[in-house]
Amino acid sequence: MFRKVFLITLLMLAASVSNANTRCWVFFKDKNIVPGQEQPSLDYAMAQVSDRSILRRQKNLVPLSSFGDIQVSQVYIDHIRRTGAKVRVISKWLNAVSVEANETQLASIRALGFVKNIRNFSARLSMELPLRTNPSALDSVEYGNSYHQNEMCRIPELHARGLSGQGVLLCMLDTGFMTEHESLVNLNYLAMRDFIFGDSIVHNEAGQDSADQHLHGTAVLSAAAGLDSNNIIGPAYGATWMLAKTEYVPTETEVEEDYYVAGLEWADSAGADITSSSLGYIDWYTQDQMDGRTTVVARAVVEAQRRGILVVTAEGNEGRSDWGTVISPADADSILAVGGVDSLEVYWEASSPGPTADGRMKPDICAQSSATWCAAIFANDAYWRLSGTSLATPIVAGVCALVMEANPDWTAQQVRAAILATGSQADMPDNLLGHGIANAEAAADYVFSAVNPRNDIPAMLDMSAFPNPVNGVVTVRLTLNKAQKGQLALFDVLGRRVATLKNDEFGVGTSELSVPVDGFASGSYFLSFTGSRESTTVPLVILK
């Protein structure tokens, strides 16, 4: 049967010239908190966070509040606006604002004493799209043409148990969504937000959006949760969804990373358990910056996972390009970067291979990324096959929701660990397929070992401090899966370094350090470990 296939990559190249406005990030040195008002500032910040978000943090054994939860100083924002620059997005996690400004305005911003640095945006949206295809024969009456992509990950077996993602809150960040499509109209939606135009409308709007603005998001959402008997069934059709329209796709319009960061913070505040994004960024960056710590979006997803969110994101479609490796934020640690296989369960050659710039294996896990069945935007009952790790990612996000529903007491990192430990090549992971194809059934039934019940594969960075509150000497227990150079430091709630407690080589495994803190004033602090491969922070209260 003849099939005509066009592979299209949508590239939005960020550029600036001397007489035009530049879009960039402005980072601040601090949050301008009056001494003595640190705790009230934290209390106010947490009052803006939903109960569900707090419960998620408690379940995931992460700090309930941190410096990143405090809002950016309004005084600083007002100073930026007085230069004439347009403030686009405010990020409390990054302590930064994204702006649109000319060179004169940027010079004025650089002169402000509270500005730490300024960085350009990155922009790239990449997806391979077969524009036409002839549907194959139905694989299953109920699943229709989506059966094979589901069965590859052993999803129908969990559906047969009555699991569908119920009780799990997922946030999808993408280009827009045709929610009136018959496969999406009956899903459970908690909230929708258009970060581009500042409203709650995520479908196409006449006069604002291009005709295919919602193509990508519609396809991706249907692969995760579509529900239309005899046509498509996504893994997490019973989950609750938040939809974030963060990417603007008309030709010669930048695809901005600032809306992506804003979408993640929105998801956290509402209490999302999982975020799924099929977008990545490489422009303005170099390959040696794909280290999980450098790009703005990688830093943002790390902040999300530190708050107990399971971040699922696309590995990228750069396997055949000059770039040839992982894109960001898939380079971040402790997330699920999703690569792709074809319908024969063989590596799909466009899927970006690893490793990251600092030598970590990527992708983490895989699903079908070639000729994946999904919703089309041409009619409310239209379907087609598309290709890209964009389509593998929502399938894995749906698998995560099923595993989370089956094991409601598991942390996000336990869900991640179970999925990695039960992948089709978990015993021999590599930089093409990671741990292999996800197996939802095996992951849901996974039994953690008594040695490391929180996270078997890979062993995660873990740090605790006790007693807490402390008066005198605190014991810091640190677990590392790799020996590395690291620094243990104490910070106040404003994010200022109070003291460097140890700067040395740290060995693999669990070690305990006795640290005197009686020389510090009573108050709330953060104990931070920053290693060459990973970092973590825990709260510490000193009482005298």
Buried (B, 14 or more C-beta within 10 A) or exposed (E): EEEEEEBEBBEBEBBBEEEEBBBBBBBBBBBBBEEEEBEEBBEEBBEEBEEBBBEBBEBBEBBBBBBBBBBBBEEBBEBBEEBEBEBBBBBBBBBBBBBBBBBEBBEBBEEBEBBEEBBBBBBBBBBBBBEEBEEEEBBBEBBBBBBBBBBBBBBBBBBEEEBBBBEBBBBBBBBBBBBEBBBBEEBEEBBBBBBBEEEEBBBBBEEBBBEBBBBBBBBBBBBBBBBBEEBBBBBBBBBBBBBBBBBBBEEEEBBBBBBBBBBBBBBBBBBBBBBBBBBBBBBBBEBEBBBBBBBBBBBBBBBBBBBBBBBBBBBBBBBEBEBEBBBBBBBBBBBBBBBBBBBEBEBBEBBBBBBBBBEBBBBBBBBBBBBBBBBBBEEBEBBBBBBBBBBBBBBBBBBBBBBBBBBEEBBBBBBBBBBBBBBBBBEEBBBBBBBBBBBBBBBBBBEBEEEBEBBBBBBBBBBBBEEBEBEEEBBBBBBBBBBBEBBBBBBBBBBEEBEEBBEEEBEEEEEEBEBEBEEBEEBBBBBBBBBBBBBBBBBBBBEE
